[in-house]
Amino acid sequence: MKRFHTAALIAPALALTVAAALPIAAARAADKEITIILVDHGQAADPFHNVIKRGAQDAAKQMGIHLEVRQPQNFDMTQMANLLTAATNQHPDGIITTIPDADALSGPIHAALAQGIPMIATNGAPSTAHKVGITINVGQDERSAGIAAGKAMEAAGGKKAICVNHEVGNSALDDRCAGFAEGFGGSTKVLPTELDPATAKSKIEATLRSDPSIDTVIGLNATVVGETAVEAVHDLGRTGKVNVASFDLSPGMLKDVEDGTALFVVDQQPYLQGYLPVLFLAQKAKYGLLPAGDIATGPSLIRKDQAGKVIALSSQSIR
């Protein structure tokens, strides 16, 4: 009788078992939950940044991944830096961040990149993202957007303007005012205020009372500044004499544009600024795919003939 060695029988069986297990292991690795963290400098009470968050949440749901949104309580770069460091320590599959102050946030951003964590910047200018080493930016060039708004206000007959800034020190907003002054051509003064509509209205009214020659008001946020500027001009009896426009969208500001009490709003599509980075980082985690460069989401000027079509979507935090 021919004798068989046990080892000779076991080895082929073991090889078949391992081979069969490999696809299962690979499938399990592919099914590992993907975690992406969005660190956004905008506070939870800011309607504009809620649109960014809505876009990110919709993308996460569609892609079947886990999304965490972190926001500071105030416009505070120390808090923002701490949130980025905490996100890095969690070792997620990707980090999305806004960069309102490149100098203040370069340290924690470089630390995340050094650990090999894919990062995408959003809601800012490409040059700001590239300055801190992030190669993909989803947003608009704020200075160019400011220039476009300034030219439009000049074409409407503006000679003397105030640019109402609710977050002085935010480089994106500072760029908007600088670009606006360049495009406007006339006299432009920056009016600093806070993330509070009542404070903004009070300061706008006081400024317009003190200088009746001001004929143009540009706001950098539709809810905080744009809507309140329209109210302030109305309460002073200067509707039609002072032109008002704003960056970004809100249902109220769009209604003002539709009614003709505001000239336009500058749309940068913040929904896409939340949606696209989540989509891209999920694709990176799943398949190693990423776009090769920046994605421009704006600017575009929404005027009276377009405003009505956008109001319903704005009320749903999509536009």
C-alpha positions, 0 to 999 in steps of 0.5 A, a space after each residue: 500500500 502506498 503511504 501518503 504524508 500528512 503534510 503533503 495533504 495539508 499543504 494544498 488544502 491550506 493553500 486553497 483556503 488562503 487563496 479563497 480567503 484573500 478576496 474576502 479579506 480584500 472586500 473587508 478592507 474595502 468595506 472599512 468605514 471611511 472617515 472624513 473631517 471637515 474643519 470650518 471656521 464658520 460658526 454654527 449660527 452662520 447661515 452661509 456656513 450651514 450651506 457648506 455643511 449641508 453640501 458636505 452632509 449630502 455628499 457623505 450620505 450619498 457616498 456612504 461614509 462617516 463625516 464629522 464637522 468641527 467648528 469653533 465657537 467664535 472666529 478664533 484662529 487658536 480654536 481653529 488650529 486646535 480643531 485641526 490638530 485634534 482632527 489629525 490625531 484622529 488619523 482620518 481618511 481625509 481632512 477638509 479645511 477652510 483657511 481664513 488665516 494661512 499664517 495661523 493655520 500653516 503649522 497644524 496643516 503641515 502636520 496633517 500633510 506630513 502624516 500623509 492625510 489627504 487634505 482639500 481646502 474649501 471656501 477660499 482662494 487657491 493661492 491661500 491653499 497653495 501657500 500652506 501646501 494644499 494642492 486642491 482648493 474648492 472655492 472662488 478667488 475672492 479678490 477677483 470676485 471683489 473686482 467683479 462686484 466693484 465694477 458692477 457697482 461702478 457701472 450702476 453709478 457708484 462714486 463713494 462706497 463702504 465695504 462692510 466687513 463682519 470678520 476683519 482678519 479673515 483673509 478671504 473677506 479682506 481680499 473681497 474688500 480689496 478687490 472691490 476697491 480695485 474694481 469700483 474705482 471710486 472712494 471705498 472705506 472698510 467698515 468693520 462690524 461683527 457677526 450680529 445683524 443688529 450691530 451691523 445695521 447700527 454701524 451702517 446707519 451711523 456711517 450713512 448719517 455721518 456722510 450723506 455722500 456715500 452712495 454704495 454699500 457692499 456687504 460680505 455676508 447676505 444675512 448679517 450685512 446685506 439684508 441689514 444694509 437694505 433695512 438701514 437704507 430704507 429706514 433712513 429714507 435713502 432707498 434708490 439713492 444708495 445702491 446695496 449689494 452683497 456677497 453670498 446668498 440668503 432668501 431675504 437678500 434674494 427677495 431684496 434683489 427680486 424687489 429691486 431694493 438691492 442690485 445683486 448678490 455674488 454667488 460662490 455656490 457654497 453647497 458645492 464647497 462642502 459637497 465636492 471635497 467630501 466626494 473627492 476625498 471619498 473617491 481617494 479613499 476608495 479608489 485612489 482618485 483625485 482631481 489634478 487641480 483646483 475647482 472654481 465654484 464662483 463668482 457669478 452675479 445674481 441679478 433681478 431676473 434670476 433671483 426668484 428662481 434661486 429663492 426656494 433653493 436658498 431656503 433649503 440651504 442649497 443655494 
